Each structure stands twice: as structure tokens, then as C-alpha cells.
């Protein structure tokens, strides 16, 4: 039984990540293909089934939309479209909320989820990893004394759910690890530890045959050699 357990767990360690990765990719592809209408499917256009045709079509449409919206004409049309949508009562609230979140999270110059921090939660003495999402603003900031930051605390093992807190900046410790490494640490429940930070002040290696000296001490060079008595 001990040998059976050893080999069985070894097989699980190989298959579980692979199966979950394939499952997540399958759900993503199926979700994107669901947005393509039937008259744009490969069966309707070419009369035969082409696996992945709808997924590629979605990627191409999104890419062309980004290229079109990057020029002056595209930006003008997008602004007019947003004005029209903003006049519809129910659609306006949903569209504006989703757009604000997407602009904050997906924007290349955004600051959301760009830094991992260490905070004490849910009580003093208990530490967890969180992510900076910005700073309080508006009426909320008027009721807060001192500098505060907004943080998102993901749950384990599902980081898509969590808690939003506004904390004093002095209670937040910046971590010198990437967001991806911090997410892996959270999802794995602390099993996959982030790599140790590189030493910032590591002195350069000393070449062979050279005697290291303390900082500020001048090592004798060609100009510091004692004068030859014969000269």
C-alpha cells in the first residue's frame, strides 16, 4: 500500500495540473465561441465544421476593434457610442460600472493589482497577502485621517473572491515580489513560496589574486608604488 500510494500521488501531481489547465482553457474557448451567432459559424459560411473557428473569429474581431479604436475616427465613434449608452437608464448604470472596473484592471497604465503587500488581517498578529488597488477618493477620503490606501484581500484557493479594505498606509508593508508569485502563494495555500528577493547591495565578486579592502581604503595601484631607490 505504501508503494501504491507513492506512485498514485506521483501520477496525480502530473495529471491534476494538466487536466485543470485543459478544463479552464475549454471553458474559456466555449464561452468566447458562445458570443458568435450561428450565421457566422463555419457550417454556415463554408459548409463544414472547423474546430476553433469561432474562437479565432472572436480573437480577430477583438484585435480589429482595438486597431480601429486606436485612430481618431475610431475614438470619435466610441465616444458617441458611450454617450448613447449613457442615456439609457438601466443600461447606463451597468455599462458604466463594468467599464470603470475594466479600465482600471485592464488598462496598460493602470495601477490596480500592480503591487503585492503584507497586512495584518483579520486581527492584529495575523498576516496575509493583499494587493494595492488605489487610494480612497471623494467623500470617503474626507472621513479618513491621514494617508490611506485601498487593498484587495483574495481568498484561498479562489482569488476571484475576497475583501476590500481601506487601511492606513503605515500599516501596509510593500513586498518585493511579483503579483503572479503572490497569487501562486495565495492559491497554493502557502505551499508554493515566492522566490527570495535578490540582494540589492551585494558587492561585486573580487577577481582572483586581489585582496579585498574595506570601503574607503585605497588599494595600492600603479601610481602608488614606492619610488625605486636606484632612480
N, C-alpha and C positions, 0 to 999 in steps of 0.2 A: 504493500500500500504506500510505503514511503517513496518508492521509485515511481509508482504510478502518479502520485501527487506531484512529484518533481517535474515529470515530463508533461503532465497535464497543464500545470501552471505555466511552464515554458511555452507551450502551444497557445495558451490564452494571451500571453504577453505579445505574441506575434499577430494573432488574428483579431483581437479586440480593437486595436488602433486602426487596422486596415478596414474592418467591417464598419466601424463608426464613421471613418472618413468617406467611404463609398456611400454610406447611407445619407450623410449630410450633403454630399455633392448631388446625390439623386434627388433629394428633397428640393435643393436649390434649383436644379435644372427643371424639375417638374413644375415648380412654382412659376418660374420665368416663362416656360412654354405655355402655361395656362393663360397668359395675357395675350397670346397670339390668336386672332379669330380663325375660324375654320377655313374661310375662303383664302387665307394666306398660307395654308399648310402645304406640304409637299404633294399630298394627294390631289389637292385642288389645282395646283399650278402645273405639276409635271406628270400627274397620273401614277406616281409610285411613292412608296414610303421611304423617306430618307431619315434615318435616325439622327437626332440632334439638329435637324434643320430649323425648327422653331427657336431653339436656344441660340443658334448662330444668328438668326434673324433679329432676335432681341438685342444681342450684343451690337450688331451692325447699326440698328436703329438708334440705340443709346449713343454710340460713337458719333454718328452723323448729327444727332441732335446737339451734342457738345460742340462739334465743329461749327454748326450753323449758329449756335448761340454765342460763339466767341467773337463774331464780327458785329459791326454796327447795326446792320439790318436785323440780325437775329436778336440782339439785345433789345432793340426797339419793339419788336413783336412780342417778346417775352414780357416786357413791361406792360404793354397794352393788354396782354392776356391776364396778367396778375391784377390789373385794375378791374377787368370784367369779373373775374372770380371774386374779387374783394367786395363786389356789390351784391352778391348772393348771400342771404342771411346765414343759413346753416352751413353752406359750403365754405363760407369765408372763415369761420372760426376753426374748422377742421384743417383747411388748407394752410392758413397762416401758422397754426401751431406746428404742423408737420414740417413746414418749410423752415421755421426758425430752428427746430431741432436738427434737421438735415444740414442746414447751412452751418450750424455750429460744429457738428460732429464730422461732416464730410468735407468741409472747406479746407483747401490745402494750407491756408494761412490761419486756420483756427487753432485755438489753444485747448480745446476740450480733449481730455484723456491723453495729454501730451506729457504728463509727468506723474510718476508714482510717488506716493508719500506714505509716511507712517504716522498713525494717530492712535490715541487711546480710546477704544470703543469695545463693548458698550459701557464699561465702567473704568474708573481710574486703576491703572495697573495692568489692564488687558490691552494688548496691542493688535492692530490689524492693518492691512494694506488698503489704501484708498487712492483715488485718482482726482487730481485737480480738474475742475470743470469751469472755473472762472471766479468772479468776485461778486458779492451781493450788490445790487443796484436798486435805484428807485426808492420807494417808501420803506422797503425792508432795510436798506442800508442806513436810513435815517434813525432807526431804532437800535442800531448796533454801535457800540462804543469801541473805538479802536479799529485796527486793521483786521478784517475777516476775509476768509476765502471759502469758496463753495467746493465741497468734495463729494464724490460718489463712492459709496462702500459696496462693492459687489458681494454677493452671497456665493457660497460654495455648495455644490460644484457648478451651479448655473450662474454665471456672472451677469446674465442679462437682467436679473432682478437684484434689487439692493435697496440702499437707503441713501437719501440726500440730506446732507448736513451742512450748516454754516458754522464754521469754527474760527476762533482767534488764530491769526497767523502764527503766533508764538507757540501754539500747541501742535503745529504741523511740522514734521521733520521730512525734509526732502531726501529722496533715495536716488542714488546714482546708478539705477538700473533702468532698462528699457521697459516700456509699457507691456510689450509681449512677454518678457521674462516675468514681470509681476503678475500678469494674467495666468501664466502657466503655474506660478506658485500658488495662486488662489484656487484655480480649478483642480489642481492635484492635491489639495488639502495639505500643502506644505511638504509633499514628497519630492517634487521637482524643485529643488532650491535654485535660486538665481545664482549666476556665476559671481565670484568675488570681484569687487571693483579693482581696476588696475591701479597700481601705485602711482600717484600723480607726481611725487617728488623723489622717485627712485634715481639715485645718481648714475651717471653713465658708467659702463664697465671700464675698468682700468686695464690698459694694454699690458701684456706680459712683460716683465722686466722693469716696470715702472713702480716705484714705491709711492703709495697714496699718501697725501698730506692732508692736514686739517684745513678747513676753509679759511682763507685769508693768509695762509702761509705760502710764500713764493718758493716754487721749486727751482733749483739752480738750472740755468739754461746755458746756451752758448755764450750769451753776453755776460753771465755771472761767473765765468770760470776765473780762478785766480791767475794773476799775471805770471808768466814764465820768468823765473829769476834770471835766466840766461839772456832774456831780451832786454 
